[in-house]
Amino acid sequence: MQRAALPRAVDVVVVGGGITGLSIAYHLARERRVTRVLVLERSYLCSGASGRNGGGVRAQWSTEANVRLMQESLGMFRQFAREHRIHTWFRQGGYLFLARSRGRADALAASVELQRRCGLATRVLAPREAVALVPQLDPSGIVLATFNPDDAVVFPWPFVWGYAEGARALGVTVCDFVKVTGVDVQAGEVRGVQTSLGPVAAPIVVVACGAHSPEVAAWAGVALPTHPHRHEICASEPLVPFLQPLVACLDDGLYFSQSTRGELVGGVSNPDVPPGDDAGSSVAFLRRYAAALLRACPSLGGVKILRQWAGLYDLSPDGAPIVGPVARPRGLYLCSGFTGHGFMMAPVVGRLLAAAIAGAGGGSLLDRWALSRFERGEAAPEGMIIG
């Protein structure tokens, strides 16, 4: 494919060519109120967190706003292949959450009540019922489990490609391997960006580059309270299909699912990772992951790990995203801080933020996720964070 030429003036610059930035650009183009949209990605399109995650998509959350948001996002994931004419390997095997402490168990049970009020088919399972769903599980130490059969797992890359091609078809310019080096601000208003290929004038700049967002926002004089955290993941040798749901334990951050090729794909939380944007792999992760996986499923002790990689979680102070416009400079919009769950939220959040940018609304969700909430002391915590 021939590389797109970098325009010198547009209506909106989206910094970040992951699924979030491309979703925003695609939905902006569909709004047809914004005619010139430019997406800038400093590397290839799947180079960041969008191409490095496990592909889980769930509506099991502990707040009503997040449950309803993800109900809509799940529907968008389900229809994506038909809308964009690309295979996504969408597989609804459900999510099985495990709780090993009474506190986690009580929180999970309360979240199920909320989810059922929102129309989800989530149910509470006793340990023996969880084992009936996944016979390889060791019930020892499990207090209870929850299961929603409508949660899903996908292959992440087609969603990035699909949004990129869909945006291009609607007139969006998508430029990869173009690095943003500055944000131009004059008299309290955004004027454009500086790039490795020269300046681009624009009255609106959207910062949607995950863990790298604080650097870009700082060029506009905005301090983001987010920071990067390395999260590692691995894939095993192919196994005979045996696992339908994605299994997750909130106590230790373990999660694993089985791909359509039979691989076990999973990760585990690691609070000992030093601060910084190092995305390298470590032996320490394999030890922690192996211990957690064998605690859950002892029969998997002989499984060989074939691939290991890492990406950056974009952590916010309360675990909730930072989305929407800032007070100053005018024209700067943020979409970051998703704490490892940006992929699954990207379709619907991209649509909502695009509507807000185009002047077509966006809803109270953007108010709840505004950067200014930290100044007001109005955190928006979410209890069902994995990893």
PENORHU-V184149 format. One record per residue. N is the residue number from 1. PSI is psi as a letter, one per 40 degrees, with the letter a starting at -180 (NA if undefined). OMEGA is omega in degrees with one decimal (none if undefined). NEAR is the number of other ideal C-beta (glycine too) atoms within 12 Angstrom. Layout:
n->{N/N}
psi->{PSI/PSI}
omega->{OMEGA/OMEGA}
near->{NEAR/NEAR}
This chain:
n->{1/2/3/4/5/6/7/8/9/10/11/12/13/14/15/16/17/18/19/20/21/22/23/24/25/26/27/28/29/30/31/32/33/34/35/36/37/38/39/40/41/42/43/44/45/46/47/48/49/50/51/52/53/54/55/56/57/58/59/60/61/62/63/64/65/66/67/68/69/70/71/72/73/74/75/76/77/78/79/80/81/82/83/84/85/86/87/88/89/90/91/92/93/94/95/96/97/98/99/100/101/102/103/104/105/106/107/108/109/110/111/112/113/114/115/116/117/118/119/120/121/122/123/124/125/126/127/128/129/130/131/132/133/134/135/136/137/138/139/140/141/142/143/144/145/146/147/148/149/150/151/152/153/154/155/156/157/158/159/160/161/162/163/164/165/166/167/168/169/170/171/172/173/174/175/176/177/178/179/180/181/182/183/184/185/186/187/188/189/190/191/192/193/194/195/196/197/198/199/200/201/202/203/204/205/206/207/208/209/210/211/212/213/214/215/216/217/218/219/220/221/222/223/224/225/226/227/228/229/230/231/232/233/234/235/236/237/238/239/240/241/242/243/244/245/246/247/248/249/250/251/252/253/254/255/256/257/258/259/260/261/262/263/264/265/266/267/268/269/270/271/272/273/274/275/276/277/278/279/280/281/282/283/284/285/286/287/288/289/290/291/292/293/294/295/296/297/298/299/300/301/302/303/304/305/306/307/308/309/310/311/312/313/314/315/316/317/318/319/320/321/322/323/324/325/326/327/328/329/330/331/332/333/334/335/336/337/338/339/340/341/342/343/344/345/346/347/348/349/350/351/352/353/354/355/356/357/358/359/360/361/362/363/364/365/366/367/368/369/370/371/372/373/374/375/376/377/378/379/380/381/382/383/384/385/386/387}
psi->{h/h/h/i/i/h/i/e/h/i/d/h/h/h/h/h/f/a/d/d/d/d/d/d/d/d/d/d/d/d/d/e/e/h/d/h/h/h/h/h/h/e/a/i/d/f/d/a/d/d/e/e/i/e/e/i/h/i/e/h/i/e/i/d/d/d/d/d/d/d/d/d/d/d/d/d/d/d/e/d/d/d/d/e/f/h/h/e/f/h/h/g/e/i/h/h/h/i/h/e/i/d/d/d/d/d/d/d/d/d/d/d/d/d/d/d/d/e/e/i/f/i/i/h/h/i/d/d/d/d/d/d/d/g/d/e/i/h/e/h/e/h/d/i/i/i/h/h/e/e/i/i/h/i/h/d/d/d/d/d/d/d/d/d/d/d/d/d/d/e/e/i/h/h/h/i/f/h/h/h/e/i/h/h/h/h/f/e/i/h/e/a/i/i/i/e/e/i/i/h/h/h/e/h/h/h/h/f/f/b/e/e/d/d/d/d/d/d/d/e/e/h/h/h/e/i/i/i/h/h/h/i/i/i/i/i/i/h/i/h/h/e/h/d/i/h/h/h/h/e/d/e/e/h/i/i/i/h/i/e/e/e/i/h/h/i/a/i/i/g/e/e/h/i/i/i/f/h/f/i/i/i/d/d/d/d/d/d/d/d/d/d/d/d/d/d/g/d/e/e/d/e/h/h/h/d/i/h/i/i/i/h/i/g/h/i/d/e/e/i/i/h/h/a/i/i/d/h/i/h/e/h/i/i/g/a/f/e/f/e/e/d/d/d/e/d/d/d/d/d/d/d/d/d/d/d/d/e/f/f/a/d/i/e/d/d/d/d/e/i/d/e/d/d/d/e/f/g/i/g/i/h/e/g/h/h/NA}
omega->{179.4/179.9/177.8/176.3/-179.8/177.3/-178.4/177.8/178.8/177.1/-178.1/169.8/174.1/179.7/-178.7/-178.0/171.2/-176.7/-179.3/179.6/-179.7/175.3/177.2/-178.4/180.0/-177.9/172.1/179.8/178.7/178.0/179.2/171.6/178.3/-170.4/-175.8/-177.7/-179.9/173.4/179.4/178.8/-174.6/179.4/175.9/-166.0/-179.7/-174.2/-175.6/-174.3/-178.9/179.7/-172.8/-175.7/-176.7/174.3/178.6/-179.7/-173.0/174.2/176.7/176.6/-174.7/175.9/-177.3/-179.4/-178.9/177.7/-177.3/176.6/-176.5/170.3/179.3/-179.5/176.4/177.9/178.8/175.2/-177.5/-176.7/-171.8/-177.0/180.0/-177.2/-173.8/175.7/178.7/-178.4/-177.4/-177.4/178.3/-176.4/-179.1/175.2/178.8/173.0/174.4/177.5/178.4/174.5/-179.0/177.5/-178.6/179.2/177.9/-179.3/179.2/179.6/177.7/-179.7/178.3/179.7/178.3/177.2/178.0/-177.5/179.7/175.1/178.6/176.4/177.6/179.3/-179.1/175.9/176.5/-179.6/168.2/-179.1/-178.1/177.9/175.7/178.4/176.0/179.3/177.3/-174.2/-178.5/-178.6/170.4/-176.3/-177.8/177.1/178.2/178.8/173.1/179.1/172.0/-176.8/172.0/-174.8/-175.5/175.2/-167.6/172.2/179.8/169.9/-168.3/-168.9/-178.3/179.7/174.6/180.0/-178.3/178.0/179.9/-179.7/177.3/178.3/178.6/-179.6/179.1/174.8/178.1/173.4/179.1/-178.3/173.5/-178.0/173.2/-175.0/172.5/-176.5/179.1/175.1/-178.7/178.3/176.1/177.3/176.5/-179.8/176.4/178.6/-179.6/-178.9/169.3/-179.0/177.4/178.0/177.7/-175.8/172.3/178.9/178.3/177.9/-179.2/175.1/179.0/179.2/-176.5/-175.9/170.2/-175.8/178.8/-176.9/-179.6/-179.7/-178.6/179.2/-179.1/177.4/177.5/178.7/-178.5/178.7/176.9/-178.9/-179.0/177.0/-178.4/176.2/-178.7/175.3/-176.2/-175.4/-179.0/178.7/-178.1/168.5/177.6/178.0/173.1/-178.6/179.3/-170.4/177.6/-177.5/164.1/-178.6/-179.2/177.2/-177.5/-177.5/-178.9/177.7/177.3/168.8/175.8/175.9/177.9/-178.7/178.2/175.7/177.4/-179.6/166.4/-179.0/-176.6/178.7/-179.7/179.4/178.9/-177.4/-176.7/179.2/179.2/179.3/179.3/-175.9/175.3/-179.9/178.4/179.6/-177.0/174.0/179.9/177.6/-178.8/177.6/-178.2/-179.1/-179.1/-179.6/-179.3/-179.0/-179.0/173.3/-179.9/-175.2/-176.3/-177.3/-178.8/-175.9/-178.3/-177.0/-179.5/174.2/-176.9/-175.9/179.2/178.5/-177.1/174.5/-176.1/166.2/176.8/-169.7/172.4/-175.3/-178.4/179.2/180.0/-177.7/172.5/-170.6/174.6/-178.3/171.6/-179.2/176.4/0.4/175.6/178.7/177.7/178.5/-179.3/174.0/-174.5/176.1/-173.9/172.5/174.9/-176.9/-179.0/-178.3/-175.0/-179.5/-170.0/-177.8/-175.8/178.1/176.5/178.3/-178.9/-179.1/176.8/178.2/179.2/180.0/-178.3/179.3/-178.8/178.0/-176.2/172.5/-177.5/-179.2/-179.4/175.6/-178.3/-178.2/-177.8/176.9/-175.9/-179.4/-179.0/175.5/-178.5/-177.5/-177.2/179.5/-179.9/-172.8/177.4/-173.6/-173.9/177.1/178.4/175.0/none}
near->{10/6/14/25/14/29/30/18/20/35/32/45/54/51/50/52/48/51/55/54/54/51/46/53/54/42/41/44/38/26/30/17/21/35/19/27/41/47/51/47/42/29/22/20/36/29/25/41/46/46/32/36/45/43/40/47/47/47/44/48/44/34/30/25/29/39/32/25/40/40/32/28/39/36/23/36/43/23/19/35/21/15/23/29/15/23/18/33/26/31/31/27/32/36/48/46/48/46/34/30/18/15/16/29/28/20/30/41/27/24/37/32/20/27/36/21/14/27/17/31/20/36/28/29/34/21/25/17/21/37/22/18/32/36/16/29/35/26/26/16/23/35/28/34/42/48/35/41/25/30/44/35/40/42/34/37/28/30/44/45/33/37/49/38/24/32/39/29/18/27/25/39/34/41/40/32/20/33/25/42/21/26/39/27/27/16/11/16/24/37/26/37/46/27/32/20/23/21/23/39/28/38/27/42/50/53/48/53/49/52/41/35/48/29/29/40/37/19/29/40/22/33/19/35/26/41/27/33/35/35/41/39/44/34/29/31/20/19/25/13/16/23/36/24/37/41/46/45/42/38/28/29/36/38/44/47/45/35/30/20/20/19/29/40/40/46/44/37/31/29/17/15/30/15/15/13/27/18/28/18/24/23/15/21/32/26/18/28/39/30/20/33/38/23/28/40/36/18/19/31/16/14/30/18/28/18/22/26/27/32/36/40/41/47/37/38/23/25/31/41/46/45/47/35/32/34/19/17/28/21/33/42/50/50/53/50/44/43/39/40/40/48/44/44/46/47/41/39/46/48/37/40/46/46/27/35/40/28/14/19/18/30/22/18/31/34/21/29/41/30/39/23/26/21/14/12/10/17/20/35/21/33/26/41/32/39/38}
